[in-house]
Amino acid sequence: MLRVENLDVFYGAIHALRDVSLEVGEGEVVAMIGANGAGKSTTLKAISGLVRPKKGAILYRGQPITALPAHRVVALGVSQVPEGRRMFGNLTVQENLEMGAYARRDRAGIRASFEAVYSKFPRLKDRRRQPAGTLSGGEQQMLAIGRALMAKPRLLLLDEPSMGLSPLLVREIFDTVRDLNRSDGVTILLVEQNAHMALQVASRAYVMETGHIVLSGPAAQLRNDPAVKAAYLGG
């Protein structure tokens, strides 16, 4: 579904991504783990069209999307749940979800997507007229995921969904990730510092350090890799 080939990204003089290549097959959950600043979020931003690579190619379902603006990428079926949720704090829950469907014109389909999101996250339905800025961190993360789902993505890019959440809410969010993949058939590329949870939910994973991928393989294999255990799994 997604192929990233030899990607280089610069922020001014800073070489943020160095020759990054990865693949995500249809129906997979693939994780990217690594320390803060390793380049994981930059990779997602490049896929989404939010930063422009200096070198390399990004193909979605065989179609080059490297030079496409972000709104065109979304229209093709790629949605991102950004790090830090990025709610429109003064807008209601309902209005935030409406923003997720801005590129769609199928009114009946949009109504069905609202029902699907509210069915998946009943707390959002209870708070649909409440300003998003007044929600708890966990509720905001649910809203961020719901907003991305309103675009009817085939590929969901999840950036640090567990950040700042209690262990109980982290489990709840990762249960949602599993459900989206298994029940709804959404393909997921997951960026996550919580390597324990990421390697439990993913089938494959990539390990990033200082802007390049240093290790990749089946998640179960990486969970038992001594270097991964020492660096990311507490020994």
GIZIZI-V371625 format. One record per backbone hydrogen bond with DSSP energy under -1.0 kcal/mol. CO is the residue of the C=O (numbers start at 1). NH is the residue of the N-H. Records with the same first field share a line. If there is no record, write none. Layout:
BEGIN
CO: NH + NH
END
This chain:
BEGIN
1: 61
2: 24
3: 59
4: 22
5: 57
7: 20
8: 54 + 55
9: 16 + 17
11: 14
14: 11 + 16
17: 9
20: 7
22: 4
24: 2
25: 28
28: 188
29: 203 + 204
30: 190
31: 206
32: 192
33: 208
35: 38
38: 211
39: 43
40: 44
41: 45
42: 46
43: 47
44: 48
45: 50 + 51
55: 8
57: 5
58: 65
59: 3
60: 63
63: 60
65: 68
69: 73
70: 74
71: 75
72: 76
73: 78
74: 77
77: 154 + 155
79: 157
81: 159
82: 85
84: 86
87: 89
88: 91
89: 133
91: 132
92: 96
93: 97
94: 98
95: 99
96: 100
98: 101
99: 102
101: 104
105: 107
106: 110
107: 111
108: 112
109: 113
110: 114
111: 115
112: 116
113: 117
114: 118
115: 119
116: 120
117: 121
121: 124 + 125
122: 126
123: 127
125: 128
127: 130
128: 94
130: 93
131: 134
132: 135
136: 140
137: 141
138: 142
139: 143
140: 144
141: 145
142: 146
143: 147
144: 148
145: 149
146: 150
148: 151
149: 152
154: 187
155: 79
156: 189
157: 81
158: 191
160: 163
162: 165
166: 170
167: 171
168: 172
169: 173
170: 174
171: 175
172: 176
173: 177
174: 178
175: 179
176: 180
177: 181
178: 182
179: 183 + 184
180: 186
187: 156
188: 30
189: 158
190: 32
191: 160
193: 195
194: 198
195: 199
197: 201
198: 202
203: 219
204: 31
205: 217
206: 33
207: 214 + 215
209: 212
211: 18
212: 209
215: 207
217: 205
218: 222
219: 223
222: 225
225: 229
226: 230
227: 231
228: 232 + 233
229: 235
END
